[in-house]
Amino acid sequence: MEWKSNVFSLTNRDFDSDGNLVNKNINKGNCILLVYANWCPHCVTLHPIYQQMANHVFGIIKVAALEDKNAKNFKGAVDFRGYPSIFLYKNGKLANSYEGNRDLPSLIEFAKDASTD
């Protein structure tokens, strides 16, 4: 999957061995992270919705995506149940996971709420 410029496409080097964000472009403030796999049909379905959410909240909160094949440090440190998974990071540290609906209005609401924390 390809992401437009308002979604940071992350790799293993953007995380330390504890799963913390170390990318200096996004580790300050709050960031929403999608962990996905290209082979996952749910991820394929979520891709355009997540991109639309990123477009809608651009400038309010940082939005990032991490493909499973580039997630060694993340997967070794963070317990997650499968793909796709959405997480909130605050100042580079994992704050919580998103368990809500994966429709556009719900994701926008989550992003806006997360931006004010």
C-alpha positions in Angstrom: 0.0 0.0 0.0 1.2 3.5 -0.7 0.5 6.5 1.5 0.2 10.1 0.6 2.4 12.7 2.1 0.3 13.4 5.1 0.8 9.8 6.4 4.3 9.1 7.7 5.4 5.7 6.4 7.5 4.2 9.1 10.1 1.4 9.2 11.8 -0.6 11.9 14.5 2.1 12.4 11.7 4.5 13.6 11.3 2.4 16.8 13.7 1.4 19.5 13.8 -2.1 21.0 11.1 -1.1 23.5 8.7 -0.1 20.8 9.1 3.6 21.4 9.0 6.1 18.5 12.4 7.5 17.9 11.7 9.3 14.6 12.4 12.9 15.4 9.7 14.1 12.9 6.9 12.5 14.9 8.0 11.5 18.4 7.0 14.9 19.9 3.3 15.4 20.6 0.6 12.8 19.7 0.6 10.4 16.8 -1.8 7.8 15.6 -0.1 4.7 14.2 -1.7 2.0 12.0 0.1 -1.3 11.8 -1.0 -3.2 8.7 -0.1 -6.1 6.4 -0.5 -5.9 2.6 -1.9 -9.4 2.5 -4.7 -8.6 5.0 -8.1 -8.0 3.4 -9.2 -5.9 6.4 -6.1 -3.7 6.0 -6.8 -3.3 2.3 -10.4 -2.2 3.2 -9.1 0.2 5.9 -6.4 1.8 3.8 -8.5 4.4 2.0 -10.5 5.2 5.2 -7.3 5.7 7.1 -5.9 8.0 4.4 -9.1 10.0 4.4 -8.9 10.4 8.1 -5.3 11.6 7.8 -6.4 14.1 5.2 -9.1 15.4 7.5 -6.9 15.8 10.6 -3.8 17.0 8.8 -2.2 19.7 11.0 -4.1 18.6 14.1 -2.4 15.3 14.9 0.4 13.3 13.2 -0.7 10.1 11.4 1.7 7.2 10.6 1.6 3.7 9.2 3.9 0.8 9.7 3.9 -2.3 7.4 4.3 -5.6 9.2 7.4 -6.6 7.3 9.1 -3.4 8.6 8.0 -3.8 12.2 10.6 -6.0 13.9 11.3 -3.7 16.8 7.6 -2.8 17.2 6.4 -6.4 17.1 9.1 -7.5 19.6 8.0 -4.9 22.2 4.3 -4.3 21.7 1.6 -6.8 22.3 -1.0 -6.6 19.6 -3.6 -9.0 18.4 -3.5 -8.8 14.7 -3.9 -6.6 11.6 -4.9 -3.9 11.3 -4.1 -2.4 14.6 -4.3 1.3 15.5 -2.3 2.8 18.4 -1.9 6.2 20.0 1.6 7.4 20.8 2.2 10.4 23.1 5.7 11.9 23.0 7.1 8.8 21.5 5.6 6.4 24.0 2.7 4.0 23.4 -0.3 5.4 25.2 -3.1 3.0 24.2 -4.7 1.0 21.4 -7.8 2.0 19.5 -10.6 -0.6 19.8 -13.4 1.5 18.2 -15.2 1.3 14.9 -13.1 1.6 11.8 -15.3 3.9 9.8 -14.3 7.4 8.8 -16.4 9.4 11.4 -15.2 7.2 14.3 -11.5 7.5 13.3 -11.8 11.2 12.9 -13.4 11.5 16.3 -10.6 9.4 17.8 -7.9 11.5 16.1 -9.5 14.8 17.3 -9.9 13.5 20.8 -6.3 12.2 20.8 -5.0 15.6 19.6 -6.3 17.3 22.7 -4.8 14.9 25.3 
